[in-house]
Amino acid sequence: MELCGGTHVKSTDEIGPFRIVREEAIASRIRRIEAVAGDAAGSWAKQEAARQQGKFEALARKKPEHCGAAAFKSNATTPEMLQQIDARLAHLENLETGVREWEKQSAKTSKGN
């Protein structure tokens, strides 16, 4: 397999930690991915953590008792930061689902009264 980003590399080990940030179809059977690597992956992780924090705070305004966010350790290594982002994303998705269900139940309960 070949990784092309304007520069060809023998393996992803040459570019360090990386994260795919976008993927799209550009033609039939042809996909394009955009990724960040090395120091840029660490910067992206910090920006993503801030974006996630905003979502956690928005959910907490709706249902404070169930919307805590895991702390993000920005002084960690880039691979560790990327793992934190993944864990926070999974937690965030679960919280969003829970809040949506809670909102549906609250709406049904208020209609019943």
C-alpha positions, 0 to 999 in steps of 0.5 A: 500500500502506498501513502501519498501526501505529496511525499511517499513514505515506506511506512507510517512509522516514518511520519509518526502518530497520525489521525485521519480527520476527514474522508470522502469519495472523490470518484467511483471507487476512489477515496480521499483521506485527510490526516494530521501527523507528528506535531500536527496530530498533537495540536489537532488533539488539543483542538479536538479536546476543546471542541469536545469540552464544548459539547460536554458543557452543552449537554451538562446544561441540559442534564447536569447530573449525567454529563461529566467529561473525563479530564484531558491531559494535554501534557501527554504524548501525542499517541496518549492524547489521541487515545484520550480523544477516542475515549472521550468521543465514546463517552460523549456519544453515550451521553448524547444518546442518554440525553436524547432519550431523557429529552424524549421521556421528559417530553412524553411525561409533560404531554401526559400532564 
